[in-house]
């Protein structure tokens, strides 16, 4: 049986260009605790959620208005046994124009039910994709994790 990667899909009354731009503006919907760049192929950036989560992403696929894929090249999740569970996973955003709306298909490749962080990480992605990114695209304001000093 094939492993079931975590996937979420949202329908948005926005253009593929607006969706693509919003995905790449990580501080507007995921976390303000980001360093680096997320605007073109091979860009690298880190995100930090206190002492709970750190990850380094590299953009390995960047097709304007259609798809973005991040490869997690390093990670540290302090609250689970295998602290590098995200390392070598991929985070994919596929954008599909459906006429009057745009569909975003989000997949965290490697985030499968068999791994320890699955349930909590799934809940986190639900919040960031279906709530924060959705709100950014529909109201102009997302709900990213706030900047820490």
C-alpha positions as MATLAB code, in Angstrom:
seq = 'XXXXXXXXXXXXXXXXXXXXXXXXXXXXXXXXXXXXXXXXXXXXXXXXXXXXXXXXXXXXXXXXXXXXXXXXXXXXXXXXXXXXXXXXXXXXXXXXXXXXXXXXXXXXXXXXXXXXXXXXXXXXXXXXXXXXXXXXXXXXXXXXXXXXX';
ca = [
       0.000    0.000    0.000;
       1.319    3.445   -0.950;
       2.100    5.850    1.878;
      -0.447    8.632    2.290;
       1.293   12.006    2.245;
      -0.584   14.802    3.981;
      -2.624   16.770    1.435;
      -4.979   19.711    1.760;
      -6.932   21.463   -0.961;
      -8.581   24.877   -0.930;
     -10.674   26.701   -3.510;
     -10.067   30.422   -3.696;
     -11.720   33.279   -5.520;
      -8.313   34.592   -6.630;
      -6.140   34.375   -9.733;
      -3.317   31.826  -10.021;
      -0.938   34.820   -9.970;
      -2.344   36.034   -6.634;
      -2.145   32.537   -5.145;
       1.449   32.054   -6.354;
       2.556   35.435   -4.988;
       0.908   34.771   -1.612;
       2.496   31.319   -1.211;
       5.939   32.824   -1.721;
       5.323   35.593    0.836;
       5.807   33.199    3.734;
       5.833   35.889    6.437;
       2.271   36.835    5.455;
       0.756   33.415    6.256;
       3.193   30.897    7.849;
       5.589   32.678   10.177;
       7.188   36.067   10.572;
      10.203   34.174   11.982;
      11.732   33.570    8.564;
      15.190   34.320    7.238;
      16.434   34.047    3.672;
      14.518   34.338    0.432;
      11.579   32.447   -1.103;
      11.172   34.216   -4.456;
      12.977   32.061   -7.034;
      14.416   28.630   -7.857;
      17.242   27.561   -5.500;
      16.390   30.215   -2.894;
      16.803   28.993    0.670;
      15.039   30.109    3.810;
      14.633   29.069    7.418;
      11.559   29.180    9.602;
      11.557   29.038   13.375;
       8.706   28.432   15.815;
      10.268   29.165   19.195;
      12.339   26.206   20.393;
       9.759   23.753   19.013;
      10.465   23.798   15.263;
      13.273   24.903   12.978;
      13.544   23.991    9.312;
      15.643   24.987    6.307;
      13.908   24.851    2.936;
      15.352   25.071   -0.584;
      13.093   25.880   -3.523;
      13.602   22.972   -5.945;
      10.686   23.627   -8.296;
       9.392   27.077   -9.208;
       6.883   27.324  -12.063;
       5.259   30.776  -11.925;
       1.521   30.668  -11.231;
       1.487   26.837  -11.326;
       3.727   25.144   -8.764;
       6.289   25.648   -5.986;
       8.148   22.832   -4.222;
      10.398   23.209   -1.189;
      12.898   20.545   -0.146;
      13.474   20.513    3.614;
      17.262   20.186    3.816;
      17.530   20.456    7.601;
      15.052   20.359   10.474;
      14.804   20.164   14.231;
      11.496   19.339   15.911;
      12.293   19.390   19.626;
       9.152   17.597   20.789;
       9.598   14.239   19.023;
      12.122   11.392   19.209;
      13.472   11.763   15.641;
      14.175   15.500   15.737;
      14.970   15.569   11.997;
      11.748   13.920   10.860;
      11.089   16.675    8.283;
      14.587   16.522    6.742;
      14.428   15.343    3.099;
      10.660   15.785    2.923;
       9.143   18.049    0.265;
       6.429   20.675    0.596;
       4.466   21.167   -2.613;
       1.976   23.827   -3.684;
       0.148   23.089   -6.948;
      -2.044   25.826   -8.399;
      -4.846   24.947  -10.822;
      -7.057   27.477  -12.564;
     -10.663   26.278  -12.577;
     -12.313   29.138  -14.495;
     -14.092   31.176  -11.845;
     -11.783   30.078   -9.009;
      -8.310   28.723   -8.340;
      -7.610   25.453   -6.566;
      -4.515   25.071   -4.405;
      -3.374   21.542   -3.685;
      -0.878   21.439   -0.837;
       1.088   18.239   -0.211;
       3.769   17.591    2.384;
       5.556   14.650    0.761;
       6.948   12.453    3.519;
       4.486   13.626    6.150;
       2.711   10.295    6.470;
       0.609    8.729    9.267;
       3.464    6.379   10.201;
       5.707    9.166   11.506;
       5.569   10.603   15.009;
       4.800   14.240   14.146;
       2.007   13.404   11.678;
      -1.026   14.295   13.818;
       0.379   17.531   15.237;
       2.005   18.574   11.958;
      -1.241   17.841   10.088;
      -3.113   20.084   12.515;
      -0.506   22.793   12.026;
      -0.779   22.644    8.238;
      -4.581   22.698    8.476;
      -4.301   25.955   10.408;
      -1.724   27.538    8.100;
      -3.171   26.414    4.741;
      -6.924   26.258    5.313;
      -7.092   29.218    7.706;
      -4.113   31.579    7.440;
      -3.252   31.292    3.718;
      -6.952   31.145    2.834;
      -7.596   34.344    4.830;
      -4.612   36.052    3.225;
      -6.063   35.280   -0.204;
      -9.655   36.193    0.627;
      -9.255   39.137    2.993;
      -5.699   40.347    2.414;
      -4.520   39.399    5.918;
      -3.183   36.005    6.980;
      -2.530   34.688   10.480;
       1.214   33.909   10.554;
       3.096   32.965   13.684;
       4.248   36.308   15.141;
       7.858   37.503   15.168;
       9.801   36.632   18.305;
      12.732   38.683   19.508;
];
